[in-house]
């Protein structure tokens, strides 16, 4: 890659909201055997992108409405190969943001193979397995929970969604985690103000009693937690801590998020 693209990448990344640094064991070197290296998007990120050769409308920061599982996924719904196809409608800056988000998650889960098809490549027609297809659907930011059946699995990332924290939020949904405020112990830590929630959006605040917490304490700062203004119809808070404090909009990965992902994947 020439000097100009590298300077561009440094400039773009420096403008992004940086996620809090958490000590995470680096991924092992990626073997090139039986795979075709198709692009090194950003040498500053030390990530290779390869080609192996062979929902319902929901509101922003939401999951696909018909697939809420909240940390309860089977082994078949876990990813061994988290491959991402970025639709050609995204510009270069948007692509870099999506790739950076995937890279950061790859450092957390070295037991999962993260790959992104390059700009001028696409999944083979006979591609075996499931892969993420990011699209601008016009319906906001949403993802299915866990891995679906073979073929493309749509992840909606409209223009307003293209921020590292938001893309990671949706990718973590795809990896199998639901919202923090859906945990069965959430009522011990937060209060839901149902009267302030926009009509039709109440399902976003439903608690799932059979979900797993992986022994990780509740965290209102989780990248998977709503802020106090989420889905408010009247400007009043929809969710507050038990002390009555507002929950800020952070979208930053927390150590508790990392631990849950690692425990879910035994990674």
JOFENNOR-V847755 format. One record per pair of residues at least 6 apart in sequence whose C-alpha atoms are under 6 Angstrom apart, sorted by the first residue. I is the first residue (numbers start at 1). J is the second residue. Records with the same first field share a line. If there is no record, write none. Layout:
BEGIN
I = J, J
END
This chain:
BEGIN
19 = 252
26 = 107
27 = 107, 110
35 = 52
36 = 50, 51
37 = 50
38 = 50
39 = 49, 118
40 = 48
49 = 115, 116
54 = 127
55 = 64
56 = 64, 65
57 = 139
59 = 140
60 = 140, 141
61 = 141, 142
62 = 142
63 = 142, 143, 144
64 = 142, 143, 144
70 = 177, 178, 211
71 = 176, 177, 178, 211, 212
72 = 211
77 = 146, 147
78 = 147
80 = 112
81 = 112, 113
82 = 113, 114
83 = 114, 115, 116, 131
84 = 116, 131, 132
85 = 117, 132, 133
86 = 134
87 = 134, 135
97 = 164
101 = 164, 168
106 = 114
111 = 267
129 = 150, 151
130 = 150, 151, 152
131 = 152, 153
132 = 152, 153
133 = 152, 153, 154, 155
134 = 154, 155, 156
135 = 156, 157
136 = 156, 157, 158
137 = 156
140 = 158
141 = 156, 157, 161
142 = 156
143 = 155, 170
144 = 174
145 = 173, 174, 176
146 = 174, 175, 176
165 = 251, 252
179 = 224, 225
180 = 224, 225
181 = 225
182 = 207, 208
183 = 207
184 = 207, 208, 209
189 = 241, 242
190 = 240, 241, 242
191 = 239, 240
192 = 238, 239
193 = 238, 239
196 = 232, 238
197 = 231, 232, 233, 238
198 = 231, 232, 233
222 = 254
223 = 251, 252, 253
227 = 247, 248, 249
228 = 237, 238, 239, 246, 247
229 = 237
232 = 238
240 = 246
END
